[in-house]
Amino acid sequence: MRAVDVAALKGTVRAAIEARADDLVEVSADLAAHPETGFREEYGAGVVRRWFDSLGLPHECGLARTAVKARMTGALKGPTVAVLGELDALYLPSHRDADPETGAAHACGHHAQVAAMLGAGIGLAAVRDALDGDVVLFAVPAEETVQLDWRQRLVADGELRHTVGKAELVSRGHFDDVDLAMMCHTGADDGHRFTTGDTLNGAVTISAVFLGRSSHAGAAPWDGVNALKSATLALAAIDAQRDTFRDEDAVRVSSVITHGGDAPTAVPARAEVQTVVRARTHRALSDACATVRRALRAGAVALGTTVRIESRAGYLPLEQDVALVDLARRNATHLYGAGAVGNGWHRSASTDMGDLGAVMPVLHPFTSGAKGTPHSDDYRVVDHRAAAVDPAVLLAWCVVDLLTNGAALARHVLTDRGDRLSTQDFDALRFSLDASELHDETSKETP
């Protein structure tokens, strides 16, 4: 085992990143000005490719449509740590910075993540000869669940296996050569520079199509079967279930009617509902989905419609590795002081970092630098240094700790984790949340 001065290495890393801080701020702002939704991030992927070229890093392109993956080899063979940055934006046409043609807007701060990933690469390149393992820099697509109909068509056509980026990359084997992974996400401003240790919900999207029979809404409504009323009754049945969900499961159910008929003069013959179900654990998520599907069926039973229900996994719940969380907290405290580092909590939102966490140890701290409510019109990164440069230093320092002195810490984390979930078992875990059913009440006689 080579003994190295870790503190000196960290000083070198920080200096290298600080020397390019203005460039990192610039790339964060540039990506913010060119938002793209998931699996369509061509501009962002091009920016990353050019940066990797400038760093002399070999890289693969077009993984899961738009991902870009570079490898930085260390001096000795050992574990591989990935630093990630998410390429995609939200579909939020009402945001003041939205692309006027596509409606895409960076209302979640992913552009800063990409800059932080590149910054970590700059810092680690300065000390790569001291690393006992490799670093993968990975710009990944499609963390957000938007434009779901289009993504599901890609799945149906065989172009994708999953509708979110990290799950797709895992399923395609693009994380097979990675042992641990980390990234840093902007969060709501809570007065801390960083928070560490957060958990997040998993999520499933449930689509329901109710089919009835049209008729004249004024002259003969009794000849129709009202699909819209079937849908609204189903939503009421879902609402009636809310106090049956356990507090500790953090269940959230959010629904919209995406189609409710063609004209008020005709009894609606078709209604469509989309629902997102979130929960803290896989079991709670599965149980909540069963409850929602039962309520959707009840709407069909009451009005005598047909309902087709499709459930598709969105995200697995996120549980971060405890040792990695402790490592990030120590480094953040050393960088910015104990008062600048907050303890994480359970966030009822979701991320496909949970999918990656089902396969390997992951780290997912939150950083400052943004204002407003995530996924809302008022959310913007206002301090690119806090959102991109500071996280670059934190992530690079964590990699230095993991991959020096024989990569002892990385090996310890992997030993504690135990056997890795195989790609096949990962796919099976996600697919266990999928369901498809048709419930037809139209042919049943009323007693």
Residue pairs with C-beta under 8 A, 6 or more apart in sequence:
1 405
1 406
1 408
2 76
2 130
2 132
2 405
2 406
3 405
4 130
4 404
4 405
6 400
6 401
6 404
6 405
9 127
9 130
9 400
9 404
10 397
10 400
12 123
12 126
12 127
13 123
13 124
13 126
13 127
13 393
13 396
13 397
13 400
14 123
14 393
14 396
14 397
15 126
16 122
16 123
16 125
16 126
17 24
17 119
17 120
17 122
17 123
17 389
17 392
17 393
17 396
18 389
20 119
20 122
21 119
21 385
21 389
24 115
24 116
24 118
24 119
24 122
24 384
24 388
24 389
24 392
25 115
25 384
25 385
25 388
25 389
27 47
27 51
27 114
27 115
27 118
27 388
28 111
28 112
28 114
28 115
28 381
28 384
28 387
28 388
29 111
29 384
30 47
30 111
31 43
31 44
31 47
31 106
31 110
31 111
31 114
31 115
32 97
32 106
32 111
32 112
32 381
33 97
34 43
34 44
34 99
35 89
35 90
35 97
35 98
35 99
35 102
35 104
35 105
35 106
35 111
36 42
36 43
36 44
36 87
36 88
36 89
36 99
36 102
36 104
37 88
37 89
37 90
37 91
37 102
37 104
37 144
37 146
37 147
38 87
38 88
38 141
38 142
38 143
38 144
38 146
38 147
38 151
38 164
38 165
39 64
39 65
39 66
39 88
39 141
39 142
39 151
39 154
39 160
39 165
40 65
40 66
40 88
41 66
41 87
41 88
41 141
41 142
42 66
44 66
44 87
44 88
44 111
44 114
44 139
45 61
45 66
45 67
45 68
45 87
45 139
47 114
48 68
48 85
48 87
48 114
48 118
48 139
49 59
49 61
49 68
51 118
51 121
52 59
52 68
52 70
52 137
55 70
55 121
55 122
55 125
57 70
57 71
57 72
57 121
57 137
58 70
58 71
59 68
59 69
59 70
59 71
60 68
60 69
60 70
61 67
61 68
63 69
63 169
63 172
63 174
64 140
64 141
64 142
64 160
64 165
64 168
64 169
64 172
64 174
65 141
65 159
65 160
66 87
66 141
66 142
67 87
67 138
67 139
67 140
67 141
67 165
67 169
67 174
68 138
68 139
69 136
69 137
69 138
69 139
69 174
70 121
70 136
70 137
70 138
71 80
71 134
71 135
71 136
71 137
72 121
72 124
72 125
72 128
72 134
72 135
72 136
72 137
73 128
73 134
74 128
74 129
74 130
74 131
74 132
74 133
74 134
74 135
74 403
75 128
75 129
75 130
75 131
75 132
76 131
76 132
76 133
77 132
77 133
78 131
78 132
78 133
78 134
78 403
78 406
78 407
78 410
78 411
79 133
79 134
79 179
79 180
79 402
79 403
79 407
79 410
79 411
79 414
80 133
80 134
80 135
80 136
80 177
80 178
80 179
80 180
81 133
81 134
81 135
81 136
81 178
81 179
81 180
81 181
81 182
81 399
81 402
81 403
81 410
82 135
82 136
82 137
82 138
82 175
82 178
82 180
82 181
82 182
83 117
83 120
83 121
83 135
83 136
83 137
83 138
83 181
83 182
83 183
83 395
83 396
83 399
84 113
84 117
84 138
84 139
84 140
84 181
84 182
84 183
84 353
85 110
85 113
85 114
85 115
85 116
85 117
85 118
85 137
85 138
85 139
85 140
85 183
86 110
86 113
86 114
86 139
86 140
86 141
86 143
86 165
86 183
87 110
87 114
87 139
87 140
87 141
87 142
88 110
88 141
88 142
88 143
88 144
88 165
89 104
89 105
89 106
89 107
89 108
89 110
89 111
89 144
90 104
90 105
90 106
90 107
90 108
90 144
90 146
90 375
91 102
91 103
91 104
91 105
91 144
91 146
91 147
92 98
92 103
92 104
92 105
92 107
92 375
92 377
93 103
93 105
94 377
95 105
95 107
95 377
95 379
96 377
97 105
97 106
97 380
98 104
98 105
99 105
106 381
107 372
107 374
107 375
107 376
107 377
107 379
107 380
108 144
108 185
108 186
108 374
108 375
108 379
109 185
109 186
109 369
109 370
109 374
109 379
109 381
109 387
110 143
111 381
112 186
112 367
112 369
112 370
112 381
112 384
112 387
112 388
112 391
113 183
113 184
113 185
113 186
113 388
113 391
114 139
115 384
115 387
115 388
115 389
115 392
116 183
116 184
116 387
116 388
116 389
116 391
116 392
116 395
117 137
117 138
117 139
117 183
117 392
117 395
118 137
118 392
119 388
119 389
119 391
119 392
119 393
119 396
120 137
120 391
120 392
120 393
120 395
120 396
120 399
121 135
121 137
122 392
123 392
123 393
123 396
124 131
124 135
124 396
124 399
124 400
127 400
128 135
130 400
130 404
131 399
131 400
131 403
131 404
132 403
132 404
132 405
132 406
132 407
133 402
133 403
133 407
133 410
135 399
135 403
136 177
136 178
138 178
138 181
140 165
140 166
140 169
141 165
142 151
142 163
142 164
142 165
142 168
142 352
143 164
143 165
143 166
143 351
143 352
143 353
145 163
145 164
145 203
145 205
145 276
145 314
145 315
148 163
148 205
148 274
151 160
151 163
152 163
152 312
154 160
155 161
155 162
155 163
160 168
161 167
161 168
161 171
161 172
161 427
162 168
162 171
162 313
162 355
162 430
163 312
163 314
164 314
164 315
164 352
164 355
165 352
166 175
166 352
166 353
166 355
166 356
167 313
167 315
167 316
167 352
167 355
167 426
167 430
169 175
170 355
170 356
170 359
170 423
170 426
171 423
171 426
171 427
173 423
175 181
175 356
175 359
175 360
176 423
178 360
179 360
179 361
179 410
179 414
180 321
180 324
180 360
180 361
180 362
180 363
180 402
180 410
180 413
180 414
181 356
181 360
181 361
181 362
181 363
182 324
182 328
182 362
182 363
182 364
182 395
182 398
182 399
183 353
183 363
183 364
183 395
184 194
184 364
184 365
184 366
184 367
184 391
184 394
184 395
185 351
185 364
185 365
185 366
185 367
186 366
186 367
186 368
186 369
186 370
186 374
186 381
186 387
187 195
187 366
187 367
187 368
187 370
187 374
188 370
188 372
188 373
188 374
189 368
189 370
189 371
190 342
191 342
192 340
192 341
192 342
192 368
193 332
193 336
193 340
193 341
193 367
193 368
193 386
193 390
194 328
194 332
194 336
194 340
194 341
194 342
194 365
194 366
194 367
194 368
194 390
194 391
194 394
195 341
195 342
195 343
195 344
195 345
195 365
195 366
196 325
196 328
196 329
196 332
196 341
196 342
196 343
196 344
196 365
196 366
197 320
197 325
197 329
197 343
197 344
198 318
198 320
198 344
198 345
198 346
198 347
198 364
198 365
198 366
199 280
199 317
199 318
199 319
199 320
199 344
199 345
199 346
199 347
200 315
200 317
200 318
200 346
200 347
200 348
200 349
200 350
200 351
200 353
200 354
201 250
201 252
201 278
201 279
201 280
201 285
201 315
201 317
201 318
201 346
201 347
201 348
201 349
201 350
202 278
202 279
202 280
202 281
202 282
202 285
202 314
202 315
202 316
202 317
202 318
202 350
202 354
203 276
203 277
203 278
203 285
203 314
203 315
203 350
204 276
204 277
204 285
204 289
204 311
204 312
204 313
204 314
204 433
205 274
205 275
205 276
205 277
205 311
205 312
205 314
206 274
206 275
206 276
206 277
206 289
206 292
206 293
206 296
206 309
206 310
206 311
206 312
207 272
207 273
207 274
207 275
207 309
207 310
207 312
208 231
208 234
208 272
208 273
208 274
208 275
208 296
208 307
208 308
208 309
208 310
209 270
209 271
209 272
209 307
209 308
210 227
210 228
210 230
210 231
210 234
210 270
210 271
210 272
210 273
210 299
210 300
210 305
210 306
210 307
211 227
211 269
211 270
211 305
211 306
211 307
211 308
211 442
212 224
212 225
212 226
212 227
212 230
212 267
212 268
212 269
212 270
212 271
212 303
212 304
212 305
212 306
212 442
213 223
213 224
213 225
213 267
213 269
213 442
214 224
214 266
214 267
214 268
214 269
215 221
215 222
215 223
215 224
215 266
215 267
216 223
216 224
216 265
216 266
216 267
217 224
217 264
217 265
217 266
217 267
218 265
221 267
223 267
224 266
224 267
224 269
225 267
225 269
225 303
225 304
225 305
225 442
226 267
226 268
226 303
226 305
227 261
227 268
227 269
227 270
227 271
227 303
227 305
228 257
228 260
228 261
228 268
228 271
229 268
229 303
230 271
230 299
230 300
230 302
230 303
230 305
230 307
231 257
231 260
231 271
231 272
231 273
231 299
232 257
232 299
233 298
233 299
233 302
233 303
234 273
234 295
234 296
234 297
234 298
234 299
234 300
234 307
235 255
235 257
235 273
235 299
237 294
237 295
237 296
237 298
237 299
238 253
238 255
238 275
238 291
238 292
238 295
238 296
240 295
241 253
241 291
241 292
241 295
242 253
244 291
245 251
245 279
245 284
245 288
245 291
246 284
248 280
249 279
249 280
249 281
249 284
249 288
250 278
250 279
250 280
250 284
250 346
250 348
251 277
251 278
251 279
251 280
251 284
251 288
252 276
252 277
252 278
252 279
252 348
253 275
253 276
253 277
253 278
253 288
253 292
254 275
254 276
254 278
255 273
255 274
255 275
255 276
256 273
256 274
257 271
257 272
257 273
258 272
258 273
258 274
259 270
259 271
259 272
260 268
260 271
260 272
261 267
261 268
261 269
261 270
261 271
262 268
273 296
275 292
276 314
277 285
277 288
277 289
277 292
278 285
278 348
278 349
278 350
279 285
279 287
279 288
279 317
280 317
280 346
281 317
282 316
282 317
282 429
282 433
285 317
285 433
286 432
286 433
289 311
289 433
289 435
293 309
293 311
293 435
293 437
296 307
296 309
297 307
297 309
297 439
299 305
299 307
300 306
300 307
300 439
300 440
300 441
301 439
301 441
303 441
304 441
304 442
304 444
304 446
305 441
305 442
306 438
306 439
306 440
306 441
306 442
307 438
307 439
308 436
308 437
308 438
309 435
309 436
309 437
309 438
309 439
310 435
310 436
311 433
311 434
311 435
311 436
312 433
312 434
313 430
313 431
313 433
313 434
314 350
315 350
315 351
315 352
315 354
315 355
316 352
316 354
316 355
316 357
316 358
316 429
316 430
317 350
317 354
318 350
318 351
318 353
318 354
318 357
318 362
318 364
319 354
319 357
320 344
320 357
320 362
320 363
320 364
321 357
321 361
321 362
321 363
321 413
321 417
323 361
323 409
323 412
323 413
323 416
324 361
324 362
324 363
324 398
324 413
325 344
325 363
325 365
327 363
327 398
327 401
327 402
327 409
328 363
328 365
328 394
328 398
329 341
331 394
331 397
331 398
331 401
332 340
332 341
332 365
332 394
333 340
333 341
335 390
335 393
335 394
335 397
336 390
344 365
344 366
349 374
351 364
353 362
353 364
355 426
355 430
356 362
357 364
358 421
358 426
358 429
359 420
359 421
359 426
360 417
360 420
361 413
361 414
361 417
363 398
365 391
365 394
367 386
367 387
367 390
367 391
367 394
368 383
368 386
368 387
369 381
369 382
369 383
369 384
369 385
369 386
369 387
369 388
369 390
370 379
370 380
370 381
370 382
370 383
370 387
371 378
371 379
371 380
371 382
372 378
372 379
372 380
373 379
381 387
401 409
402 409
402 410
402 413
403 410
421 429
